[in-house]
């Protein structure tokens, strides 16, 4: 009993210490010192969560305290948000209601807590239908009060920091969901530090070995980078000192996630990434009016020291990004012959870059917390999308996400107004961004006074004039080149409306046809007509009849009057379909076992063992990413209760993790070099006599590996080659790549997806 009391006392001390640290952070901020209400919220939450523990074993109240601290320290919000963070799980996890919170703490805190409760437990539920609904709730509450999503970001960040206590399958779900939605949202809200940490933590839990490998390499090259940094900034310091600036210079090192991303996208090793180091000059302007001019003064002065890259100047000072980011980026050639990016920002710009829109509020006159401009425009776009969401959950998420990840370009209207658009936007996207009527009747555009088609991609600085015609109608093919969420949403809404009208007309024509032929329509008749006209279902059939793409006539009548199959022939047809496809009994048995590998007997708390036997008979290797032993993988239970094995970084798996997290299974290889798996290797180098012979010599003779397919192409003395091999595992691939790199003429060897 004494031990229990002692433990409770120790925990009480830990909880109170954590809360006192939160108060110290708050008192050091610029906010009004409303300590009393924060203490009241802490005591209320502490009592409400009394006796409850997190999966890690610590008292539950430690989580709300940690979230409140992130909200205050890392996002820069005040007492209302801190109280809401402390209370964010009370309504969901205890008997208290939103009304109780409102009566004790007032309507504003209650509204934020209510918004957080609606989107609790992550964005996504267990079913696809509820995922879009929950995400919709998140966006709706965000457009009512942006603090809801900012506190949710802090909640997710703390959950990611303590993800180690979760099961592996849960780690993949939460990490995947974080990468798919939360990190892009953080980026769009300008929360750069949080976005970076969310990406890195997701990467760490999904690919622990690769993460550690990159982290070790960064550590090993740290001293070398420090020397480069000090040598590079020495003359810059001297120049800025002589100009009388108050400044600081920081080095910014790429994160393991962004390094890995670049390695994946460009198929290059760590050693070939040359922009790991960047330099940040952060200065205090003499006055707010001189801030922009002083950015350019610093730019001009450092370009006199080092040569600048002509195509790498990024002016986000004059035209801030949609998330409020402002800075001048210039790439300079160091004395060692390396290109180094330099970012020039004021202290205010740096604050906004790190803390997002919350930092804007601190700088607004009168201390108001309303922010106009790009954020409001973005929230307005979200509201428009919410007015007519996609019926399919994944389509809805993808539509929103199109605009979350997008970088911006700046284009001009014929009158010279600047419009911010996502990168890769087309003329059609631009038309819809101005007005739905303009988009739906758009026939083309003039870009810089030249006539271009609707699909023409826009670039920063383009002046765009939209051409319309009243006779123009939205076409389904437009979805192939509409890239913004707004354009795609509007196009799909118009197409659905047109389809509903066509279906209604089609149903009338369909019924008239059957009445004229003196027939009574049945589901079998509809099935026959669908098969004849090669459409998937009744709705599509009626829509095509209504739009006159299908005209019912004598061919349809002949099909309808065909004799219906007897029971025997129906069984025969079924048997032929099921078993008579010419495959061997063994193969059929394997497929049957594969389809019937029910997940009921699987312990989801343990990782699936991928052995020679289970790979051949129980699980299915995903065709999209073709994982092999040694790859980081996971299992996914599909709609037919089959277990599909994906690479963890496979794009399909990324969507599955963020949307069907409850169907994920941890998996690990347990093979012993008995089975062979196909892999593709890409080579590039300088062409010469005997290169091909050297390559095949290493693969076939020295390593005794079977080459399945080989293709080479030479252009201006440079060759590119693709080889498909059969190997046992990743270790084989690494050995082959290492040996091939020893050939003098070969520049790079990488494994690719296809």
N, C-alpha and C positions, 0 to 999 in steps of 0.2 A: 504493500500500500504506500509505504514511504517512497519507494522507487517511482511509482506512478505520479505521486504528488511532486516529486523532484523533477521528473520529466516535464510535467505541466508547467512548472515554474520556469524551467529552462526555455521552453517554447514561448512562454509569455514574454520573456526577456528578448528573445530573437524577434518576435512580432513587433514589440514596441520599439526596438532598435531600428527595424526596417521602416516603421512609420516615421520615426524622428528624422531619419535620413531623407525621406520624402519631403517632410516639412522644411528641412534645411535647403533642399534644392528649390522648393517653391519660394521660400523667403529670399533666396539669392536672385530670383527672376525680377522682371520689371512690373509684374502684375500687382494689383492692389492686394494687400495682405489680409485675406479673409480666412484666417487660420481656424476660427471658431466653427464655421460650417464644414470645413474639411475634417476637423477632428470629430465632429458629430457624425459625418458620413462613415468615417473609419470605425467608430464605436458601434454604429448600427450594423455595418457589414460584418464586423468581427463577431457580434452576438448572433447574427443570422446564420453565419457559416460555422458556428461553434461545433466542434466534434467532427467536422468533415475534413477529409484529407485528399490530397491529389494522388495520382498514381505513383508519384515519386516518394510518397510517404510524408511529405511536409504538410503542415496545416494549410487548408484551402485559402485562408485569408492572405497568405503570402503572394498568391497570384494577383488578386485585385490591387494590392499595394505595388507590386512590380509594374503592372499595367499603368497605374496612375503615375508612377515615376517616369515611365517612358513618355507618357502624354505630356508631362510637365517639362522634363529635361531634354528630350530628343525631338519633340514636336513643338514645344513652346506654348502650350495652351494654359488657360487659367483655372480658377477655382471651380467654375461650373463643370468643366470637363474632368477635372481631378475627382470631384465628387461623383460624377457619372461613372467614371472608371472604377472607383471603389465600390460602387453599387451595381456594376453592370451584370453580375450573375445572380443578384438577390431574388429578382422576380422569377427567374427561370428555375432556380434550385431550391427555393424556400416557399413558405406559405404566404409571404408578403405579396401584395398586388401593386400595380402601377398607381392606383388610387392612394394606397398607403404612402408610397414614395412622394406623390404630389402633395399630400397633406403635411408631410414632415419637412420636405426639402423644396417644395414649390413646383409649379407646372413645367418650367424649362428643363430642370434636371430630370423630371419624370418623363418628359417627351423623349429626351435622349436615351434614357434607360429603356423606355418602351421600344424605341428604334433598334437598340442593341439586342433586346430580347427576341425581336422578330427574326433577326438574322443570326441567332445563336447556333452553336454547334457546327460552325463552318457554313460556307455558302450552300453546300449541297446536302441533300437528304439521301435516302437510300434508293429512291427511284428517279428515273430520268425526268418524269413529269414534274416532280417536286423541285428538281434542281433549278430549272428556269424560274419557277415561282419564287424560290428563296432568293435567287440572284436579282429578280425584279424588285423584291422587297428591299434588298440592300440598296439598289439604285434609287428607289422611291424615297427611302429614308435619307439617303445622301442628298437628294435634291431639296429635301425639306430643311435639313440642317447638316452641313458638311462635317460637323464635329462627330456625328455618328460614325462615319467611315474612318475618320482619323483615330478615334478610340478603338475601333475594330482593328485597324492596322496595328496599334500598340498591343492589343490582345493577341493577334496572330503572331507578332514578333516574339512576344514572351513565350507563347506555345512552341514556336520553332526553337527558341533557345533551350527549352526543356524537353525537346522531342526524344531525347535519349532513353527516357523511361517507358516509351510506347513500344508496342509490338512492331516488328519490321513491316508487316503488311499495312499497318496504320501509318507508319512513317512514310511509306511510298505514297499513300493516299493524300496525307496532309502536305507533304513536300510537293507532290504533283499539282495539287490544288493551288498551293502558294505560288508556284512558278507560272501557272496558267492564268490566274486572275489577280492575286494580291500584289505580286511584284509589278506587273504592268499598271495596276491602279495606283500603286505608290509612285511609280514613275510619272504617271499623268498628273498626279497631285503635287509633283515636285519634291517628294520626300526621297531625295537621292540616297541618303545614308541608309534609310530603312529599306529601300529597294535593293541596294547592294547587299545588305546583310541577309535579306530574305532569300535572294538568289544564291548566295554563298552557302547558307545553312541548308537549303533544299539540295544543292549539289553535294554537300558533305554527307547527307543521310542517304541519298540515292546512289552515290558512287564513292563510298568511303575510301577505297584504295587509291582511286585516281585523284581524289581531292588531296589525300596525304602526299601522294607522289609530287603533285604540282606545288603544294605548300613547301615541301622539302627543297624542291629546286629553287623556289623563290628565296628560301632561307640561305641556300648555298651561294646564290648570286647576289646577295644583299650588299656585301662589302664592295663588290665591283660597281654596282649601281650607285652606291653612296659616293664613290670616287668620281664617277661620271657627273653626278648631280653637283657636287661641290665645285668641280672644275668649270662646269657649264655656267653656274650662277655667279661665280666670282666677278667677272666683268660687268654683269647685269647689276649686281649690288652696288658696285662702284659708280655706275652711271646714275642709278636711281638716287643714291646718296647725294650726288652732286646736284641733282634736280630738286632736292629738298623734300622728297616724298616720305611720308610715314607709311611703312609697308612691312609685310612679312612674305617670305618665299617658302613654299612647301613642296615636297615631292609627292606625287600621287602615283601609287603602284597599282597596276591592273589586279583585279581580284582573281582568285583561282577559277571562279565560274566564268568570268569573261575571257580568261586565257583559254580555258577548255572549250568554250563556245567557238572561239576563233580557230582553235586547232581542228575542231570538228567541221566547221564550215569551209575552211580552206585546205583541209587535209594536209596539215603541216605539223611537225613536231614542236615541242616547247622551244627548242633552240632557234627556230626560225621565226619567232614572234619578236619583232624589233620595237614595238611601241609599248613595252611593259612599263616604261618610265615616262611620266609627264611632269611638267613643272607648273605650279600655280602661283601667280603673283596676286596677293590680296592687299589692297591699299586703302587708306582712309582719305577720302577726298577733302580738299580744303573747304568746300561748301557743296551742298546738294546740287546747285546749278552747274558746278564745274565737273561733276562726276563723269558724265559721258565723254567730255573733251579730254579729261585726264587719262581715261582708258586709251584713247587714240594717241595721246602724247607718249605714254609708256610704250605703246606698240611701235611708233615711229623710232623711238630711241633704241629699242632692242634690235630692230631690223637694221640699224646702222652697225651693230656689233656682229650679228650673224646674218647670213643670207636666208631669206624666207622662201618657202615653197609657194610658187605663184598660184597654185590651185587649191591651197589648203587654208585660206583665210575664211573663218566663219564669224560673221558679224551678228551675234545675238544681243548686242547692246542696243542697236537701232531698232531691231525687230525681235523682241523677246519670243522664246518658244511658247507654245500654248499652255505649258505648265508654269509659266512665269520666269523661266530660267533666262538669265542675262549674263553674258560674258563675251569677251573677244578671244577667239582661238586662232593661234598662228603656229605654223610648223617651221622650225628653224634648223639649219644644218650646223651641228656642233663641230668643234675643231678636230674631233676624232672621226668625222665623216658619218655621223649618225643623225637621222632626222628625229628631233624631239619636239613634241607639242607643248606650247606654252599657253596657259589660260590666264587671262587678265580680268580680274573682277574687283569691285569695291567690296568693303565689309558688308554693306547692305545686300549686294548681289550674291555674295557668298552665303549669307544667312538664308536668303530665299532659296538658293541652290540646295542647301543642306536640309532645311526645314520646311520648304514648300510654302503653300499659300498661308499657312499659319503665321509665317514670318512677315508676309505682306501686311497683315493686320497690325503688327507692332509699329509699322512705319506710317500707317495712315493717320492723317490729322484727326485729333479728337479721340484717338484710341479705339475707333469703331471696329467691329468685327465683320463688317460686310465688305466683300470684295467684288468689284465689278470686273468687266472685261472678259478675258479668255475663259476663266473658270465658269462664269455665268453662261457663256455661249455653249460651253461643253455640256453643262447640266441641262440647258435647254434642248440640246440635241438628244440627250438621254431621255428626256421627257417625251420627245416626239417618237422615239423608238418604242418607248413603253406604251404609247397610245395604240400601237399596232405590232405587238411582238410576234415572232415566228411561232407557229404552232409546235414546232419540233424544238425540244430543249437544247440540243447540240447546235442547231442552226442559230438559235437565239444567242447562245453564249458566243459563238463564232462571230456573229454580226457585231456584237458589242466589242469583242476583242480586236476586231479589225482596226478600230480607232484607238484602242488602248495602247497598242504597241507602236503606232505609226509615228514616224518623225515628221516634221513639218516642212512645207515649202510655202513660199509667199508669192501669190499671183495677183495681178491687177485687173480691175474691171475697166471697161472702155473709158469710164470717167476718172480713172486713176486711183480708185479706192483699193486698199490692200485687203486681200482675203487670205487667211491662214487655212491651208488644206493639208491633209496627210500626204506623205510622200507616195509616189506612184499613182496619184489621183489622175483621172482622165477628164476630158472635156465634159463628158456626161456627168461625172461626179460634181464638177463645178456648177453645172446647170441646176442640179438638184439642190446644191448648197444654197443657191440664191432663192429658188422657189420651186415647189412641186410642179406647178403648171408649166414653168419654163423647162424643167427636166423631162416631163412626160410628152411635151410637144417638140423636143429638140431634134433637129435633123442634121446638125453639124455645127462647126464653130470656126471662128477666125482667130488664130493664135498668132500674135505679132503681125496682124493684117493678112495672114496667109490662110487659105481655106484648108481645114483639116477634118477628118472623120470624128465621130463621137468617141471612138476608142483611143484617140490621140493622148499619150501620156504628157502631163504638164511638168514644166521645170520652174524652179524659182526665178522670178523676174518676168515670166510670160505675161503678156496682156491678152485677155481672153474676152471675145465677144460671142455670145451664143446666138445661133440662128434657129428660128422656130417655124413651124407650119401647123395650122389648125387641123390639117388632115393626118398629121403624124400620130401614131399610137405606140404605146409601150410594147416592146417585143421581148419575149423570153430570152433571146440571145444576148440582150443587154447585160444580163447577169454575168456573162463571161468576162466583161471588162469594167463593170462597175466595182469599185474597190472600197468606197466609204460605206460605213454602216448606214448612214442616212439614205444614200442613194439606193442601196440594196433593199432596205426596209420598205421604201416607198414603191420601188418597182414590184416587189413581191406582193405588196398590199393591192396595187392596181391590178396585177395579174390574177390574184385570188378573186377580186371583185368581178373581173371580166369572166373568170371561169364559173363563178356562181351564176352569173347572168346566162352564160352559154349552157350550163347544166339545166337551168330552168327551161330554156327554149328547147334544149335537146330532149328533155323528158316529155314535153308536149308532142314533139315530132315522133318520138319513140312510141308513145301511146297511140297516136294517130295511125302509125304504120301497122301496129298489131290489130287495131280496130278494123282497119280496111281489109286486112287479111283474115279477119274473123278468128284471131288467135288470142289465147290468154297468156300474157308473158309470165315466165317462171324464172327462177334463179338459174336453172339449167340452160334456158334460152339465152339469158344474159351472158353466161359463161361461154356458150358457143360463139356468140357475136364478138365477145372480147378476143377470143382465140382467132377468129377469122380476120379481125382488123388489127390484131397484134397490139392490143392495149391491156393494161394491167388490171383494171377494175371497172366497176359500173360507173363511178363518177367520171373517170376519164373518157369512157365510151360516150356518155351523155354530153359531156363538154365538146367532144369532137363532132357529134351529131349537130349540136346547137350552133357551132361555129362553121358548119357546112363542110368540114374536112372529111366527114363520112356522110354519104347519102345512102340511106337504106333502099335496097332494090331487090331484083330477082336472085342475085347471088346469096343474099341474106336469107331469102325465103327458102331456097334449096337446102341451105345448112340447117335451118330450123325444122324442116320436114324430114330430115334424116332420121332413120329408125334409132330409137334409144337403145343403148347397149343392154343386153340381158345381164342378170346377176353373174352368170358364169364368165361372160366376156369381160365384165367389169373387174372380176377377181383376176382374170388372166392379165388384163392390162396392168393392174396393181402389182402382180407378181413380176411381170416383165420389167416394170419400172424399178421395182425394189431390188430384184436379184438377177435380172437377165442382161446385165450390161456387158457381158463378156469378160468380167474380171474373175480371177481365180477365187475359189472358196476361201483360201487362206487370207487373201487380200481383203475380201469382203468381211471376213471375221475380224481382221484387224480394224477395219473401219467401224464395224459394229461396236467392238470393244472401246474404240476411241470415242464414239458418240455416247456410249453408255457409261463412260468413266465418271460416274456420279460423284459429286463433291460431298455427298452426305457422310462418307466415311473418312473425310480428310480433316485432320486437326489443324485449324487455321492459325493456331498459336505457334505451330512449328513450320519451318521452311520445307517446301516440297523437295524431295531428293530426286534430281534428274539423273537417273541411271540409264544404262544401255537399254534395259528392259522397258522402263516407263516411257522413254523417248519414243521407242518403236510402237508400243502398244497402248499407252494410256494418255499421253499428252501430245499436243500438236505444236510443232515449231512454226511460229508466225512467218508467213511468206513475205510480209512487208519489210522485215528487218533481218530475217534469217540469222538468229543468234547461234553461236557455237560455244562449246565448253570454254570457260574462262571469261566470257562476257558477263557483265552485271545484268541479271534478268529478273523477271517477275512473272507470276502466273495470273491469268485473267479467266474468270468463269463466264463463258458466253451464254447467250439465250438458250442454247441447246444443252446446257450443263456440261459442255466440254471445257477442258483447261487448255488455253492457248499460252504458249511461252513467248514473251516479247523481250527485246532489249529494253532496259529501263529508260534509255534516252530516245527510243523510237518515237517519232511524231505521233503515231497512232496511240502508243502507250501513254504519251503525255496527256492526250485527250481523255483516255480511259481513267487515268489517275485522278483527273480533276472532276470527273463526272460519274464514275461508277466505282468509287473508292471502296465500297463495301464488298465488291467482287474480286478484289486483288488478293493475291497470295504471295508470300515470300517464297523464293525458290533459290536453290543452290545446286551446282553441278557436282556429280559424283561419278564421273566417267573415267575409264582407264585405258584410253587410247585404243579402243576397239572399233568404234564407229567413225565413218568419214563424213565430213560436212563441207558443202561448197562455200568458198570465199572468193571475192574478187579483189585483185590487186592492181593498182594503177601505178605506172612507172613513167618518169619523164627524164630526158637527158639529151646528150649530144650524140647525134647519129654518127656511126662509123662502121668500118668493116669488122664483122665478127661480133657485134654487140648482141644480136639475137642469139647467136650460137652460145655466147658466154652465159646468157640468161637461162636458156634451156638446159645447159650443162649443169648449172648450180641446182636448178629445181629438180630435173629428172634424174640425173646420174648421181650427183653428190648427196642429195637429200631424199632421193627415191620417192618423190611426190608426183602424183598423177596430174598432168595438165589436161583439163577438160576442154577449154576453149582459149584461143589466143588471137589477139588482133593488134596490129601496129600501124601507125601512120606517121609519116615524116613530112615536115614542112620547114623549108629554109634551114636545114641542118639540125633541127630539133625534132626528136621523136617522142611520141606519146604511145603508151601501150596499155592494154587491158588484158589481164590473164585471169581465168577462172581455174582454181585449183581445188583439190579435195584434200582436206587436212583433218587432223584429230581435234585440235583445240587452238586457242589463242597463242599458246606457247610456240606451236609450229609456225604460225603466221609471223610472230616476232623474229624467230630464228631465220626464216626465209627472207624477210625484209632486211634484216641485219646483213646477211650474206650477200644479198643483191646490191646493197649500198656500197659494198667493197669493190664493185666493178667501177673502174675509173670514170667511164663516160656517163654513169647514172647519177642524176642530180637528186631525185626524190623517189621514194617508194612508200606508198600508203595503201592501207586496206580501205576499200570503199563499199557502199551498200549494194550497188548493182553494176 
